[in-house]
Amino acid sequence: MNTNLLRKILAGFFLLALILPACRHSSPKTSVSIVGEAFHINGQPTYAGRSWRGNKIEGLLFNSRMVQGIFDDLNPETAVRWKYPDTDTWDPDRNTDEFVAAMADWQAHGLLSFTINLQGGSPMGYGNKNWYNSAYEEDGALRPTYMARLKKILDRADELGMVPIVGLFYFGQDQFLADDEAVKRAAENAVDWMLEQGYRNILIEVANECDNRGYEREIIKADRIHELIELIKGRTKDGFRFPVSTSYNGGRIPRENVVRSADFILIHGNGVSDPQRITEMVAETKAVPGFRPMPIVFNEDDHYGFEADTNNLVNAVRAYASWGYFDFRRDGEAFASGYQSVPVDWRINAPRKIAFFEKVREITAYPRRP
């Protein structure tokens, strides 16, 4: 069959699914809201009543960078790199299905959030080398196969009471969108799709590290990213909209244009080897003009040492900021290691993963008992 004809047929089925109420996720079980500096789920603060070593935990949102949950590679020259060790083939549906199967275990340890990105992240941990992983066509239209995989994840998150941070754009992939207008259409299409599905448990990260020099489309860059934030804030359904923000490179402080527009703040701890700097970043963020009481969330940090009394996670908690785990497979490590390197083993079954999840369970006192 002609490739273009097949693409049109798939697109037609996808649009039909948006129209038919039976295909929508129309009865959400989970809703997220922001009350001052705290996150609430279904009208109650997260980790209600919980404190740990004298630090308030109620209202925080422990999270992990799981951006490859809908990954695929549309470049045939690089797609051969992502073979599973047991089958010697890549399978994007297997990847998503195994992600979904692992989610309940994450939640049982107290992880209430994760970042999933429509343009993924580096499947090598860091760096971009010609792979093509994007839920958008060049003109900003949505790819049905990607959105079908995303729906599996978002449906399960809703069932489990989890709050995904859905990222829209990633450097190294934004150049596959034709221009700034295509970027805006992509953002509108993605957000409208999530609204049409009926989700109420989503936070939007417009772009991962908007100040990264890898972005090519001007509207995604740090000087103009607030335009996309405002655009997304204007997308509503039945009076509801998603909370919106964007993140910055490791160690960087958000700029005033974002602080004034965003509903919550996203910062990264990559490159921050001294935990005291985590504390300073929170204080400096609160000093940016336009800041008002709102949650501060680290949703990417590749520093561990969870057994120590002081580490990046602990110092974030002490500053009343949520913290997010970022892990990738280092050279020579087994398949089980890391959550960003493709192919991914989504289970809690490697030393760093186990240490992180056990620390979150300790801090949050999960699983919660009735």
Sequence and secondary structure as in RCSB ss.txt:
>XXXX:A:sequence
MNTNLLRKILAGFFLLALILPACRHSSPKTSVSIVGEAFHINGQPTYAGRSWRGNKIEGLLFNSRMVQGIFDDLN
PETAVRWKYPDTDTWDPDRNTDEFVAAMADWQAHGLLSFTINLQGGSPMGYGNKNWYNSAYEEDGALRPTYMARL
KKILDRADELGMVPIVGLFYFGQDQFLADDEAVKRAAENAVDWMLEQGYRNILIEVANECDNRGYEREIIKADRI
HELIELIKGRTKDGFRFPVSTSYNGGRIPRENVVRSADFILIHGNGVSDPQRITEMVAETKAVPGFRPMPIVFNE
DDHYGFEADTNNLVNAVRAYASWGYFDFRRDGEAFASGYQSVPVDWRINAPRKIAFFEKVREITAYPRRP
>XXXX:A:secstr
  HHHHHHHHHHHHHHHHH GGGS  S S BEEEETTEEEETTEETTTT EETTEE TT   EEE TTTT     
HHHHGGG  TTTSS  HHHHHHHHHHHHHHHHHTT  EEEEETT   TTSS   S    SB TTS B HHHHHHH
HHHHHHHHHHT EEEEEEE TTTGGGS SHHHHHHHHHHHHHHHHHHT BS EEEEETTTT TT  SGGGSTTTH
HHHHHHHHT  BTTB   EE   SBT    HHHHHH SSEEEE TT  SHHHHHHHHHHHHTSTT  S  EEEEE
     TTSSS HHHHHHHTT B EE     TT  TTS SSSSS   SS SHHHHHHHHHHHHHHT S   
